[in-house]
Amino acid sequence: MMDNEFNIDQSYQATLVSLVCPSFPDHSSQAESERSMNELRELLRTLGLKTASAHIQNKKEVDPATILGSGKLQEIAEIAHAEGSKLLVFDFELTARQIANIRKLTGLSVVDRVHVILEIFAKHARTKEAKIQIEIARLQYMLPRLAGFWTHLNRQRGGVGVLGGEGEKQIELDRRIIREKIEFYKVELITLEKQRIVRKKRRENQAVTAALVGYTNAGKSSIMNRLCRVEILEENKLFATLDSTYRMLNPDTKPPMIMIDTVGFISNLPNTLIDGFKTTLESAMEADLLIIVCDISDSHYEKQLEVTNEVLKELNVEDKERIIVFNKKDQLDDDLKKKIILRKYPNSFLVSSYDPDDMKNLRSFIVDFFLRKQNHYDLFVPYEDGGAHSAIVSKTNVMSTHNHEKGIFYRIRVPDFIFGHLGIQKYILAPNDPLLKETQWEELFPKS
């Protein structure tokens, strides 16, 4: 019953509504409101809705009852009816009272930006944990807005068992049901989180990871596909990818290098989804390297970077090592802009995910980044210790070898956390070891 009335009817055509107001976050100027409105149109396209006209009113103060003035709303409603729209979509969050007032004034269905994002997330979630987290967010959003969504709430309902006494209003019953659902899902989420922590401990120190993060639709999945030579869903839609995806970047290094594709960020993220984002983005919090992907062809790319940095700050990972990858350079004809960007962001790459050379260079950089973080060890292992030779070959990155009459010289590169568990510390060569002079070590293995 509830889901049917809460879900946005995809057969409806939508008319978009916004405002410019100095005191309204992310809508204080015409440019900000237009950028956000274009993003809203893309969100609706992702949801599968057709859109008609878009309307922005300039106001010095926000009307607490209807946001926009009643006269402007009636004007928009007349245009919407003429266009065949049945839905007004507002580019900011509305209260239950505002939804009810605008519905009454316009005679149209009314939803806000938060509702649209929640609907998209609900449709795109794949893992059980993500689905539960999003369902909690949806229910928390619905709870204070029941009167704005359902038409049956002014009816009276007699008591049935524990559901309530005689005369209890349907709205109170629905609120109780929603609260119970939220508590049930929270308990289930705690169980899933415990299982995730156990899996995380098993993975610990088994691989190094690089996480692709950034604004939604910046091309993270495309880059993931080219770097890891896999096929992840690629769509020119906002939030085409919601759950984190793990793929092998380089299976030949020790430990393996894992690439993670994460959910995209967006401005004006609903408060009800912040916790869900943090859960989904935990992989980014654990990653050894953050690869921030930004759509350089978007005229608002700096705003996208700002939003990305704000979210990373909320996740307490602003100090983590990172690089910026400006994607979609093939859609940018301004060579001067390319030079300016690379000068402004020195630790960055300008790429097209469809350019094989760009992807080869980026992949090489990431692999080298992790290898540079590993320590060098010079070893001499007697032939008779087969276990040590096996551990070195299977668990470390062997840079050079040299056979000797009594054993094998190795120069290896490996993280400390792996080397400490191999049991081969006794074979480390001291700087003044006579074997080094005997074999002219530096000639055989020059310092890299």
N, C-alpha and C positions, 0 to 999 in steps of 0.2 A: 504493500500500500504506500509506504513512505517513499521508497525508491522511485516508484512510478510517477509520483507527483513532484519529486525533487529533480529528477533528470530533465535535462533540456531537450525539448522535442527537436530532433534533427531535421524535421521537415519544415520547420519555421525559417522564414527569412528574418535577418536581424538588422535593425537600425542602431547605429552606434552613437553614444552620447558621452560628452566630456565637458570640461570647463578649463578656463585659465583664471587662476586666483592666486595672488601673491602669498597667501598664507596656507595654500594647499600643497602638500608634499608632492614632488615630481610633476606638478601642474602649475608651477609659478610663472611660466612663460609660454608663449605660443609655440615655440620650438619644442619645448619639453612635452607639451600636451599632444602635439602632432606626432612626435616620435612614439609616445606611448600608445596613441590611437592606432598607428600603423602596426604596432606590435599586437594590439588587441585584435585587429583584423586578421593577422596571421594565426593567432590563437584560435579564432573561430574557424578559420580554414582547416586547421589541424583537427578541430572537432567535427568538421564536415558540414558546417552551416554556411549558407549563402548570406552575403552581406549586401546591404543597400547603402543609403547615404550615411554620412557621418556629420555630427553637429557638435560644435564647440562654442560655449557661451563665455564671454568675458564678464567676470564678476569681482567686485571689490571684497565682498563678504559672501560666505556660503550660507544658503538658506538651510537652517537645521532640519526643516520638515521635508524638503524635497530636493535639496542641493541646488538645483537650478530654480529660477523663478517660475511660478505657475503659468504665466503667459508664454514663456519660452517652451515649456513642456507641452502645452496645448498645441503650439505651432509645430513642434517636432512630431507630436502624435498625428496631426492631420497629414503631414508629409508621409509618415510611416504607413498610415492606412492607405493613402493613395498609391504608395509603392508596393503594397501587398505584404508589408512586414507585420508579423504578429508578436515580435519580440523586441524590447528595448534592452540594449546591453550597455551598462555604465562602466566606464574605464577606471573605476575605483570601488572601494568597498562601501556597501550600503548597510544601514541598520534595518532591523525588522520594521520599524515605524516608517522609515523612508520608502521601503519597498511597498508597503501597504498604501501609503499616501500617493505614490506615483502611479501605482496600478489604478487606484480609484480615479485619479485625475485624467489618465490617458486611455483607460480601457484596454491596455495592452499587458502582456506578460512582461515581467521585469526581472533581470538578473544582473549581477555585477561581475567584475573581473575575477574576483576570488572564486566565485561559483564556476566560472568557465575553466579556470586552472584546475580546480578540484575535479571537475568532470573529465578533463583530459588525463589527469593522473590516474583516476579510477579506471579509465579505459586502457591505459598503457602499462600499468603495473603487471609484472610477471611473477616475481617471487612471492611466496606466502607472507614473508615479513613486510615487504613493501605494500602489499594489498591491505594488510591489517593496519599498518601505520596510516595509510591514506584513508581507510574507512573511519578510523578514529578522528582524523582531521575533518572529514565530511560531516560526521555526526556532531562534532563540536561546533562546526559552522552552522548546522541546521538548528541546533537546540534553541538559540535565542531568536530564531527567525521563523518559527513554526507558523505563526499567525500570518506571515507574508506568503506562505507557500500553499497551505491547504484550505480548501473551501468548506470542509466539513466541520471545522473547529467550533462553530457556534452552536452545534447540536449538543444536547444533553445525552448522557448515557448512564443507564442504571448500573449498579454494582454487580460484578460477576466474580464470585470467589474473592481472591486477594487483589483483584484489579482495582478496587476502589468502592467507596460507599455510593449509595443512591444519589444521583444528581451530579456526580463528578463530571466535569467537562471533558470532552474528548482531548482537548489540548493538554490537560494535566496527565491524562493517560499516556499520550504520545511522549510527553516529556519524560515520564517515568520509564517508558520502554527504551528511549534513547539513552538515558543515563545508565540503565542496566547493561545495554549493549556496549557502551563505552568502557564500563568497568570490566566486563567480560573480555573484551578485546585487549585491554591493558594487561590483564593477567596472562592471556595467551602470548602477548608480545614479550613479556618478561621471560617466559619459558623459551621462546625462540631466541631471545638475546643471550640466554645462558648457553644454548646450544652453539650459537655463533662464536661465543668466547672460547668454547672448547675447541672448535674448528680452527680458530685463529691461533691458539697456542700450538696446535699440531703443525701449522704452517710456519710458525715463527722460526727464523733463521734458516729456512729452507729455500728462500729465493729473495731476490731484490726486486723492487717494484717501482714503476714509473706510472703516475696517474695523469690521464688527460682530463683537464678541468677547463671550464670556461662557459661563456654564455651559450644558451641554447641555440642550436642551428648554426654554430660556428664552423662545423665540419669535423668534429672530434671523431665520429664513427668512420668517416672517410679516411682520415689519417690512420686510425687504428687498422683498418683493412689493408692499407698499403704497407704499413710498417711490419705488420704481423702476417701478411699474406693470408688473410682470412676473409670471410664474408659476413659482416655485421650489417644489420638493417641500416640503409642510407636513404633518408628521405629529406626533401627540402621542406620540412615542417618543424615547428617548434615542438620540443619534447618527443621527438621520434624515438629517442632512447631514454628510458627511465631507470631501469635497474642497472647497477654496475656490471660490466662484462670483463672477464679476465681472459687474456690470451697470451701465449708464449711469444716473446719478442725474439729471444735468442736462446735456443735450447743447448747450444754447444758450450756456453760459458758455465763456470761453476762459481756460485750457484746459478741456476737458471734465471733469466731476466723476464719478468712478467710485466705486461702492459695492461692498464686498467682504463676502461672507458666509463665515465661517470655521467650522471644526470646533468643536464645543462642548467645554468643559473638563469635568473630572470629578475628584472627590477620589480618593485612592489610585490615581493613574494609574500603571500598570506601568512600571518602569524601562526595560523593553525597548521601550516605545513613546515614551519621552521624545524621542529623536532624530527619530522619525517625526513627532511633534507639531511639533517645531521646523521641519522642512521644510515641513509643511503650513501652518504659521502664519507663514511668511516674509512673506507678504503683509501680515500685521498689523505686522510689524517695519518694513516699508517705508511703511506708511500715514502720511498727514499728520495724521489725526485718528482716535482710537480711540473707538468708541461701545460702551460696556460695557452689555450687556443683561442684566437681572436679573429673575427671576420673582418679583414682589412678593407673589403669592398663596401662595408656598411659605413655610411657617413657618420654614424654615432658610435664608432668603434671605441673611442675613448670612454664613453659612458659604459660600454660593455666591460671594459677593463676595470673601471671603477666599481661596478657591481660585483665583479668576480673577486676583487681584492677585499671588498666589504664582507662577502660570504666567507672567504678564507680567514679573515680576521675573527669572525664569529666562531669559526672552527678551531681557533688558536693554532693555526699552522702558518702564520704570516712569516715566521722565521725559517721555514723549510726551504731548502734549495730549490730553485725554479728556473725555467727558461720560458720565454714567450715565443709562440709560433703564430705569426700573422699568416693566416690561410687565405686562399682565394685570390692570390695575386694575379691570376689569369683574368679576373674580372676588374682589374685596376689598370687603367691606361696611363695614369699620371706617373711618369718616371721620377719627377721631382719629389712627389709625395713618398715614393718608395725610399728614396735616399734620406729624406727628412726623418722618416720613421725609424730606419736602421740607426741613424745618428742619435736619435732621442732615446731609443731603447737598445743599447749596445749588446746586451745579452739576449739577442733575439734572432729569429729566422724568418725570412720572407719566403713563403712557399705556395705551391699549388699542390693539393693532394693528388692531382692527376699527372704531375710531372715526375717521371721515374727518377731523374737525377736529384730533384729536391728531396724525395723520400729516401733515396739512398744516402745522401749526405746527412739528413736528420737522423736516420737510423744509426749511422756510423758514429755520430756525435754522442747519442745516448749510450751505445755500447761502450765507447771509449770513456764516457763519464763514469760509468760503474767500474770499469777496469782501473781507472786512475785512482779510485777510492780504495782499491785493494793494496795490500802490502806485498813487497817483494821478499822472497826468502831464497837464500842460496843453500843448497843441501848437497850432502854426499851420502848416498845410501848403498850399503854393501849389497852385493848380488843376492846373498842368502836370505835377506829380509823381503820375501815376496809380498807380504802384507803391506809393507810400507810403499813399495813400488805401485801396488794396486791402488792404494789410497790416494797417492799423488796423481796418478793418471785419471782416476775416476772423480776425484773431489776437488782438484785444483786446476788452474789454468797454467799449463806448462809452456813457458816462454822459450826455453832452450834446454838441450841435454847434451851431455858429452860422456862417452863411455871411457872408463878407466879399467885397468887390469883387476882392480879389487871391487869396483862398483860403478855407479852412475852418478854424475854430477847433474843436478837439476837447478834451474832458475825458474821459480814459480811465482805466480801472482794469485792471491787468495785473501778473502776477508778474514780478519782475526777470529771472528766467531766460528768459522769453520776450521781454521788451522788448529785452534786450541783443542779440538775434539779428535784430531787425526792420530795423535800419539807419535808424532815424528819430530818433536822438538829437539830430541837428542842428536838429530842429524844436521842441525843448523851449523853451517861453517862459520867459525870466528874469523874476523878480518885478518888476523895474523896466522891463520892456519897454514902450515907448510904445504898442504896439498894445493893451495891456491897458487903459490909461487911455482910449484912443480908443473902445473898444467897451464901456466900463463893465462890465468882465469879471465882477466880483463880483455885479452885479445880474443879469447873464445866467445865471451859473453860481454860485450861492451855495455856500459850502463845506459839504460833507456831513459 
